[in-house]
Amino acid sequence: MNAPADTQHLKTALLNRLSHASASEQARALAEGQISASELLEHSLERIARLNPAINALVVLDLERARADARAADAALARGERRPLLGVPVSVKENFDVAGLPTTVGSPAQTGNLAAQDSAAVAGLREAGAIVLGKSNVPQALADLQSYNAVYGLSRNPWDPARTPGGSSGGSAAALAAGFVALELGTDIGGSIRIPAHFTGVYGHKTSQGLISLLGTGLPAGRQGERDLAVAGPLARSAADLALALPLLLNRDPRQNKTWRATLPAPRHNRLSDFRLLLIDQWPGTEQSLSEQQVSQRLVQAVQAAGGQVTRVSELAPGLLPDLAASHTLYRSLLGSSLADPPTLSAGAQQRLAALQPDDHSADAAWLRSFSLSHRDWLRLNEARLQLRAQWEALFEQFDLVLSPVAPLPAFEHNQQEPKDERHYPVAFADGVRPVRFLDLFTWAGLPVLPGLPATSFPLGLDESGLPIGGQAVGPFLEDLTPIRFAELLEAQQPGFIVPPGWQSTG
């Protein structure tokens, strides 16, 4: 008499467990018939309806098509069909085109911009069987470490709603941490995947530049050119899911596929103790924050516990490590010049630009000048970028990965002060908390962006205030599976993803 009730109880318990499981675990449960795609989708949608209002991570839902896709996935599973993400609910960052849905990048003027077809990367997820249930929030123009805009409002961090989940893939990271979806798709040019992952305790991968097609992302609609420095990449609750998702996103540009296809090299190692690791835990010319110090300590402890060793910068031969301060100046120049429509500088920034001396070659000066670079100057800087990539290639002959923090602080409280470039954020140092400028939060995030290197962000537990912190592993150009594999092996040595308090699924 109690069998049906017992069966439903077990199924509910399974669905609750799957809420914060990995995408690969969900795919396995679907393939084994433990749950149907429709049941998993409805469980996810119920959870979103009940909990998303508190954090506003997902801002556009595609319910009718998602339900139809779930039914189609169930039919395919019943036929014995198997694909990597068959029946798994996912969401994508708002700047990715999804057929029939708006792509606004947070601009009220773009609310009528409905995508005619899926972006290249979204099409890859669909072909793998994923059910794209909607889109996650971003800052306007993707230009902030927070995620709020006049179209969709403010996204909050599941760990503390008074704090940001980061930006610009902030809604993506929050949706994962909250247990709404198991896989997300983001973009990164200034830490936009890795910093939200760090702020929410999930995993994120910034791919090698040019590896994933950006066709069908951002504005204007139908754009063919890709923004310099920008890349797409996956976010997930496990490092293994990054490795699962990455191949699905490759070779999506039909023009390039006429002549060549990318095949990722295997990870350099499959044991943590075999990796040759260089740790950079203090940015040149700055004081180490307490958060950076904690990340460094946990990384060293985890590697040593696995029998591995970490080399520090002080042990390097002179000239092996590229000049990080000079590289950051170059990064600032190319980052600003990558904008087809440069922003209007604030009054204070215009005054600082006018007061610059010709011999001022600081990072701040580079940023202010970047919006009006001539093409001749850009070519010169681009050559310097390529020379820098060659320097990194030489370093990666002696090391497999470079480890570093992602940011000098954990998730901070919402701050919508304008102008944005005059904001300051509280960073804890040994002698107390001091304000740090908005522009000075991007040093670690920019480290792999300029040379186009892959970088995987991974959680390292909680700090003393109970907020997630994380590190990043930077790898050789086009060897994306090496930092992902390191993060996966590290996951076995210390806590990986932790469910935020109060977000465990019990419904």
PyMOL commands that set and color helices and strands:
alter all, ss='L'
color gray80, all
select helices_A, chain A and resi 3-18+23-31+37-55+63-78+108-110+120-127+140-142+170-177+194-200+239-249+256-258+272-274+290-305+313-315+324-337+347-354+363-370+375-395+420-422+438-441+443-446+481-491
alter helices_A, ss='H'
color red, helices_A
select strands_A, chain A and resi 58-61+89-93+131-136+148-149+153-154+183-188+203-206+231-236+277-279+310-312+401-405+424-429+432-437+455-462+468-474
alter strands_A, ss='S'
color yellow, strands_A
deselect
rebuild
show_as cartoon
